[in-house]
Amino acid sequence: MSEERHDYYIEVATGEISRSSTDSEWNFKISATDEEITQLREVFDSNHSVDWQNFYRAHVPYVQYHFDRENDAYDENLHQVYEMLHRLGDEDVKTFIESIGILDSKPHEDHE
């Protein structure tokens, strides 16, 4: 049994997900089920939490960006967002995401 798909409009910077293309700014149009949108919302919510952790960490000058777990978590979440947008988006979305190369490698794989 397949779930019904709906069009959603995504603003990556703010983590906003809307069913309307005119209510606010958006970067990507995708077609997704309720479950897929819930998963995307969870990743955006996780990034919001990590973003606050990064704000507090930014005031600790001796921790460099590339050795900071919170930044790694933010980057991994952003990678997951773009993976989902690539999977759920139309050809224009897929082409754009492929052109920026964000899916070419996992974040921070050279630090493991």
C-alpha positions, 0 to 999 in steps of 0.5 A: 500500500503506497501513501499519497504524495504531496508537493512541499516547498522547502527552505533549507536555511530556515528548515521551513517545510510548506505545502504552499509555494506562495506563503514564504520563500523556498529553495526546493520543491519535492513530492513526499509522503507524510512519513517522509516529511516527518523524517525531514522535519526531524532532521531539521529539528535536530539541526536547530538543536545542534545550531544552538550547541554550536552557538555556545561552542563558538564562545570556547576559542580553543576548540577548532571547527574541524575537531568539534562534534557539534559541527560534525553533527550539523554537517551530517544533518545537512548532508541527510537533508540534501540526500532526502531532497535529492531523492524526493525532488524533481529533475531540476532539484536532482541536477542542482544538488549534483552540481554543488557536489554535496553528496559526493562524500560524507562530511568529515570522512577524512577526520575519522 
